[in-house]
Amino acid sequence: MQKELLLFATTHRTAPLEIREQFAINSDRIASLYTGLCKIESLEECLVLNTCNRIELYLISLKPEIKRAVENHFCKFHNFKIGHLHKFSFWKSGLDVVNHLFEVSSGIDSQMVGETEIIGQVKSSYKTAAEIASVGPILHRVFQKCFQSTKWVRNNTTIGEGQISIGSVAVDLALRIFGNLTFSRILVIGTGEVGKKTVKALKSRGANSISVSSQTFDNAEKLANEIAGQAIAFEDLPTVISNFDIIICSTASSKIIISSSMIKSTMYRRPNQPMFFIDLAVPRDIETQITNTPNVFLYNLDDLAEIANENLNSRIGEIDRCRQILQERANRLWSSLEYNGIIN
């Protein structure tokens, strides 16, 4: 009996930020999601791609009836009503899944078209699935071909020209606001991949006063030392945050880091001095109600995507070229799988 390749997903195209953050999974819980998936009868392989803008389940099964079981497990895992799920999610099968994966990995399907972080996230997700042995020969082959195609597109087209990343776009936004970052006091909260790239982008754009904070002080101190900045203890944030003009958050916390009550009291200590917040996290680190306080401005990932894609029209031709190349490669892979009777 031939097997079927399926995709179940919710992304920035189908779900607003407030829904995506409900589906976000931190690294401590990803194993639990896999455990439940691997118990589904006739599900032979699975891989979870979990980023700030998408949660995607790549599946190999003998029976398409597993769809209901996957949806039930997904909703139970997230404590989400299954009656609302179809509004924010979609299914793909066969060649459409391969096409989708190739476009995701290359950055064509990203909220910030052409961004560079996604390929690293796909590779990391593949590594996790391989380590727990939830992927088998079919997904191994599909993802290896995906990596090869992404590398070709990156090396032979201009889709990633300018090295678009969440961190670089956040810094572009800061430059738009202040014009010059030389005298701006900046605090970056979070020392993961996005936080590191943001700090380095700030330094390269002329920022001289950069502080770093993290729930693990050693991580903050290490990153701060790399750019001759200052490390701030996480527990000291409520008392020192008033010293900063720009605060950029990118933690993996499941709880609010900066509350509206914290900022309301903060603004009493800096009258008539605006504060700008950029929240790069999903779930969000910053309570949206902070903007109820005068002179406080907040931007999130959706705002950054608008900035990153402002010149999208000028790149439509290159995007279409990349899409055509990727489709040709996906077609060749799929034809090979069908020819060898590996998949339906």
ZIURCOR-V325193 format. One record per residue. N is the residue number from 0. RES is the residue in one small letter. SS is DSSP state (H for helix, E for strand, - for the rest). OMEGA is omega as a letter, one per 20 degrees, with the letter a starting at -180 (999 if undefined). D_LAST is the distance of its C-alpha to the last C-alpha in Angstrom with 1 decimal. Layout:
N|RES|SS|OMEGA|D_LAST ; N|RES|SS|OMEGA|D_LAST
This chain:
0|m|-|a|8.8 ; 1|q|-|a|5.3 ; 2|k|E|a|5.5 ; 3|e|E|r|5.4 ; 4|l|E|a|7.8 ; 5|l|E|r|10.8 ; 6|l|E|r|14.3 ; 7|f|E|a|17.5 ; 8|a|E|r|20.6 ; 9|t|E|a|24.1 ; 10|t|E|r|25.9 ; 11|h|-|r|29.2 ; 12|r|-|a|27.7 ; 13|t|-|a|27.2 ; 14|a|-|r|29.9 ; 15|p|-|a|33.6 ; 16|l|H|a|35.1 ; 17|e|H|r|36.6 ; 18|i|H|a|33.2 ; 19|r|H|a|31.5 ; 20|e|H|r|34.3 ; 21|q|H|a|33.7 ; 22|f|H|a|30.2 ; 23|a|-|a|31.5 ; 24|i|-|r|31.1 ; 25|n|-|a|33.7 ; 26|s|-|a|33.0 ; 27|d|-|a|34.8 ; 28|r|-|a|32.3 ; 29|i|H|r|28.9 ; 30|a|H|r|28.9 ; 31|s|H|r|29.4 ; 32|l|H|r|26.4 ; 33|y|H|a|24.2 ; 34|t|H|r|26.0 ; 35|g|H|r|25.1 ; 36|l|H|a|21.4 ; 37|c|H|r|21.1 ; 38|k|-|a|22.7 ; 39|i|-|a|20.0 ; 40|e|-|r|18.6 ; 41|s|-|r|15.0 ; 42|l|E|a|14.8 ; 43|e|E|r|14.2 ; 44|e|E|r|14.9 ; 45|c|E|r|16.7 ; 46|l|E|a|18.9 ; 47|v|E|r|21.5 ; 48|l|E|a|23.0 ; 49|n|E|r|26.4 ; 50|t|E|a|28.9 ; 51|c|-|a|31.7 ; 52|n|-|a|29.7 ; 53|r|E|r|26.3 ; 54|i|E|a|24.6 ; 55|e|E|r|20.8 ; 56|l|E|r|18.4 ; 57|y|E|a|15.3 ; 58|l|E|r|13.2 ; 59|i|E|a|10.5 ; 60|s|E|r|10.2 ; 61|l|-|a|9.2 ; 62|k|-|r|10.8 ; 63|p|-|r|11.1 ; 64|e|-|r|14.7 ; 65|i|H|a|15.5 ; 66|k|H|a|16.3 ; 67|r|H|a|19.8 ; 68|a|H|r|20.5 ; 69|v|H|r|19.7 ; 70|e|H|r|22.0 ; 71|n|H|r|24.6 ; 72|h|H|a|24.8 ; 73|f|H|a|25.0 ; 74|c|H|r|27.8 ; 75|k|H|a|29.6 ; 76|f|H|a|29.5 ; 77|h|H|a|31.0 ; 78|n|-|a|33.2 ; 79|f|-|a|31.8 ; 80|k|-|a|31.8 ; 81|i|H|r|28.3 ; 82|g|H|a|29.8 ; 83|h|H|a|30.2 ; 84|l|H|a|26.9 ; 85|h|H|r|24.9 ; 86|k|H|a|27.7 ; 87|f|H|a|27.1 ; 88|s|-|r|23.4 ; 89|f|E|r|20.0 ; 90|w|E|r|16.2 ; 91|k|E|r|13.6 ; 92|s|E|r|9.8 ; 93|g|-|a|7.4 ; 94|l|H|r|9.9 ; 95|d|H|r|12.7 ; 96|v|H|a|12.7 ; 97|v|H|r|13.2 ; 98|n|H|a|15.8 ; 99|h|H|a|17.5 ; 100|l|H|a|17.8 ; 101|f|H|r|19.3 ; 102|e|H|r|21.7 ; 103|v|H|a|22.7 ; 104|s|H|a|23.5 ; 105|s|H|a|25.5 ; 106|g|-|a|27.6 ; 107|i|-|a|26.7 ; 108|d|-|a|25.5 ; 109|s|-|r|28.4 ; 110|q|-|r|31.2 ; 111|m|-|a|33.5 ; 112|v|-|r|31.6 ; 113|g|-|a|31.7 ; 114|e|-|a|32.8 ; 115|t|-|a|32.6 ; 116|e|H|a|32.1 ; 117|i|H|a|28.4 ; 118|i|H|r|27.2 ; 119|g|H|r|29.4 ; 120|q|H|r|28.1 ; 121|v|H|r|24.4 ; 122|k|H|r|25.6 ; 123|s|H|r|27.6 ; 124|s|H|r|24.8 ; 125|y|H|r|22.6 ; 126|k|H|r|25.7 ; 127|t|H|a|26.2 ; 128|a|H|r|22.7 ; 129|a|H|a|23.1 ; 130|e|H|r|26.6 ; 131|i|-|r|25.6 ; 132|a|-|r|22.6 ; 133|s|-|r|20.1 ; 134|v|-|r|17.7 ; 135|g|-|a|16.1 ; 136|p|H|a|14.7 ; 137|i|H|r|11.7 ; 138|l|H|r|13.9 ; 139|h|H|a|16.8 ; 140|r|H|a|15.3 ; 141|v|H|a|14.2 ; 142|f|H|r|17.7 ; 143|q|H|r|19.6 ; 144|k|H|r|18.4 ; 145|c|H|a|19.3 ; 146|f|H|r|22.8 ; 147|q|H|a|23.3 ; 148|s|H|r|22.5 ; 149|t|H|r|24.8 ; 150|k|H|a|27.5 ; 151|w|H|a|27.4 ; 152|v|H|a|27.8 ; 153|r|H|a|30.5 ; 154|n|H|a|32.4 ; 155|n|H|r|32.1 ; 156|t|-|a|32.4 ; 157|t|-|a|34.9 ; 158|i|-|a|32.5 ; 159|g|-|a|34.0 ; 160|e|-|a|37.5 ; 161|g|-|r|40.1 ; 162|q|-|r|38.0 ; 163|i|-|r|37.2 ; 164|s|-|r|37.0 ; 165|i|H|a|38.0 ; 166|g|H|a|41.1 ; 167|s|H|r|42.2 ; 168|v|H|r|41.8 ; 169|a|H|r|43.7 ; 170|v|H|r|46.5 ; 171|d|H|r|46.4 ; 172|l|H|r|47.0 ; 173|a|H|r|49.9 ; 174|l|H|r|51.4 ; 175|r|H|a|51.3 ; 176|i|H|a|53.2 ; 177|f|H|r|55.8 ; 178|g|-|a|55.9 ; 179|n|-|a|56.9 ; 180|l|-|a|55.8 ; 181|t|-|a|58.8 ; 182|f|-|r|60.7 ; 183|s|-|r|57.9 ; 184|r|E|a|57.6 ; 185|i|E|r|53.9 ; 186|l|E|r|52.3 ; 187|v|E|r|48.7 ; 188|i|E|a|47.4 ; 189|g|-|a|44.5 ; 190|t|-|r|43.9 ; 191|g|-|a|40.2 ; 192|e|H|a|38.4 ; 193|v|H|r|39.1 ; 194|g|H|r|42.7 ; 195|k|H|a|43.3 ; 196|k|H|r|42.0 ; 197|t|H|r|44.1 ; 198|v|H|a|47.2 ; 199|k|H|r|46.9 ; 200|a|H|r|46.3 ; 201|l|H|a|49.4 ; 202|k|H|a|51.5 ; 203|s|H|r|50.5 ; 204|r|-|r|51.4 ; 205|g|-|r|55.0 ; 206|a|-|a|54.9 ; 207|n|-|a|57.7 ; 208|s|E|a|57.7 ; 209|i|E|r|54.4 ; 210|s|E|a|54.2 ; 211|v|E|r|51.2 ; 212|s|E|r|50.6 ; 213|s|E|r|48.1 ; 214|q|-|r|47.9 ; 215|t|-|a|48.4 ; 216|f|H|a|51.6 ; 217|d|H|r|51.1 ; 218|n|H|r|48.0 ; 219|a|H|a|50.0 ; 220|e|H|a|52.9 ; 221|k|H|a|50.7 ; 222|l|H|r|49.1 ; 223|a|H|a|52.5 ; 224|n|H|a|54.2 ; 225|e|H|a|51.8 ; 226|i|-|r|53.0 ; 227|a|-|r|56.5 ; 228|g|-|a|55.9 ; 229|q|E|r|56.8 ; 230|a|E|a|54.9 ; 231|i|E|r|55.4 ; 232|a|E|a|55.1 ; 233|f|H|a|52.5 ; 234|e|H|r|55.1 ; 235|d|H|a|57.5 ; 236|l|H|a|55.4 ; 237|p|H|a|57.3 ; 238|t|H|a|60.6 ; 239|v|H|a|59.6 ; 240|i|H|r|57.0 ; 241|s|H|a|59.9 ; 242|n|H|a|60.6 ; 243|f|-|r|57.5 ; 244|d|-|a|56.7 ; 245|i|E|r|53.0 ; 246|i|E|a|50.7 ; 247|i|E|a|47.0 ; 248|c|E|r|44.9 ; 249|s|-|a|41.6 ; 250|t|-|r|41.5 ; 251|a|-|a|38.8 ; 252|s|-|r|41.1 ; 253|s|-|a|39.9 ; 254|k|-|r|43.4 ; 255|i|-|r|45.6 ; 256|i|-|a|47.5 ; 257|i|E|a|49.9 ; 258|s|-|r|51.2 ; 259|s|H|r|53.2 ; 260|s|H|r|56.2 ; 261|m|H|a|56.2 ; 262|i|H|r|56.2 ; 263|k|H|r|58.8 ; 264|s|H|r|61.2 ; 265|t|H|a|60.3 ; 266|m|H|r|61.3 ; 267|y|H|a|64.7 ; 268|r|-|r|65.2 ; 269|r|-|a|64.3 ; 270|p|-|r|65.8 ; 271|n|-|r|64.9 ; 272|q|-|a|62.4 ; 273|p|-|r|58.9 ; 274|m|E|a|55.9 ; 275|f|E|a|52.4 ; 276|f|E|r|49.3 ; 277|i|E|a|45.8 ; 278|d|E|a|43.2 ; 279|l|-|a|40.1 ; 280|a|-|r|38.8 ; 281|v|-|j|36.1 ; 282|p|-|a|37.4 ; 283|r|-|r|40.5 ; 284|d|-|a|43.5 ; 285|i|E|r|46.1 ; 286|e|-|a|47.1 ; 287|t|H|a|46.9 ; 288|q|H|r|50.3 ; 289|i|H|a|52.1 ; 290|t|H|r|52.3 ; 291|n|H|r|54.8 ; 292|t|-|a|57.3 ; 293|p|-|r|59.2 ; 294|n|-|r|58.4 ; 295|v|E|a|55.1 ; 296|f|E|a|51.9 ; 297|l|E|r|48.3 ; 298|y|E|r|45.2 ; 299|n|-|a|41.6 ; 300|l|H|r|38.2 ; 301|d|H|r|37.8 ; 302|d|H|a|41.2 ; 303|l|H|r|40.3 ; 304|a|H|r|37.1 ; 305|e|H|r|39.3 ; 306|i|H|a|41.6 ; 307|a|H|a|38.9 ; 308|n|-|a|37.4 ; 309|e|-|a|40.7 ; 310|n|-|a|40.3 ; 311|l|H|a|36.7 ; 312|n|H|a|37.7 ; 313|s|H|a|39.1 ; 314|r|H|a|35.8 ; 315|i|H|a|33.5 ; 316|g|H|a|33.4 ; 317|e|H|r|32.4 ; 318|i|H|r|29.7 ; 319|d|H|r|28.2 ; 320|r|H|r|28.4 ; 321|c|H|a|26.6 ; 322|r|H|r|23.8 ; 323|q|H|r|23.4 ; 324|i|H|a|23.4 ; 325|l|H|r|20.9 ; 326|q|H|r|18.5 ; 327|e|H|r|19.0 ; 328|r|H|r|18.2 ; 329|a|H|r|15.1 ; 330|n|H|r|14.0 ; 331|r|H|r|14.9 ; 332|l|H|a|13.1 ; 333|w|H|r|9.7 ; 334|s|H|r|10.6 ; 335|s|H|r|11.5 ; 336|l|H|r|8.4 ; 337|e|H|a|6.5 ; 338|y|H|a|9.9 ; 339|n|-|r|10.3 ; 340|g|-|a|7.4 ; 341|i|-|a|7.1 ; 342|i|E|a|3.8 ; 343|n|-|999|0.0
